Amino acid sequence: MKPARILVVDDDQATCEYASDALSTLGCKAQWCLSGNAALELMATQPFEVVLADLQMGEMDGLELLRRVRQTHPEVVVIVVTGHGTVEAAV
């Protein structure tokens, strides 16, 4: 079985590096970037099966990234995570 290609998107570089390292340790091929726009640019040139995105980012939040990925890459699984969640955001 080939390793899953996962894109980690967060505006905090340390979080990106930690998550990518952890996923790589599990056998995944993980890359990271620091913004939603950078993620969309990367996805235009490379295939990913999963996008792991922070909810709260500067220029484009995780929910907007989710919407845009679904428009252009509906087969990609998007997981939005946050350390500062609310019930409204989860719904």
Backbone hydrogen bonds, N-H to C=O, Kabsch-Sander energy under -0.5 kcal/mol:
donor,donor_aa,acceptor,acceptor_aa,energy
6,I,4,A,-0.7
6,I,29,K,-2.4
7,L,50,V,-2.5
8,V,6,I,-0.6
8,V,31,Q,-2.9
9,V,52,L,-2.9
10,D,33,C,-1.8
13,Q,11,D,-0.6
16,C,12,D,-2.0
17,E,13,Q,-2.7
18,Y,14,A,-2.5
19,A,15,T,-2.7
20,S,16,C,-2.6
21,D,17,E,-2.5
22,A,18,Y,-2.5
23,L,19,A,-2.5
24,S,20,S,-2.5
25,T,21,D,-2.2
26,L,22,A,-1.1
27,G,24,S,-1.7
28,C,23,L,-2.4
29,K,4,A,-3.1
30,A,28,C,-0.9
31,Q,6,I,-2.3
33,C,8,V,-2.1
39,A,35,S,-1.9
40,L,36,G,-2.3
41,E,37,N,-2.1
42,L,38,A,-2.3
43,M,39,A,-2.6
44,A,40,L,-1.1
45,T,42,L,-1.3
46,Q,42,L,-1.7
49,E,5,R,-2.4
50,V,5,R,-1.8
51,V,77,V,-2.7
52,L,7,L,-3.0
53,A,51,V,-0.6
53,A,79,I,-2.8
54,D,9,V,-2.3
55,L,81,V,-2.4
57,M,55,L,-0.9
62,G,55,L,-2.1
65,L,61,D,-2.2
66,L,62,G,-2.3
67,R,63,L,-2.2
68,R,64,E,-2.3
69,V,65,L,-2.8
70,R,66,L,-2.3
71,Q,67,R,-1.4
72,T,68,R,-1.9
73,H,69,V,-3.6
76,V,73,H,-2.0
77,V,49,E,-2.6
79,I,51,V,-3.2
80,V,78,V,-0.5
81,V,53,A,-2.8
81,V,79,I,-0.5
90,A,86,T,-1.9
91,V,87,V,-2.2
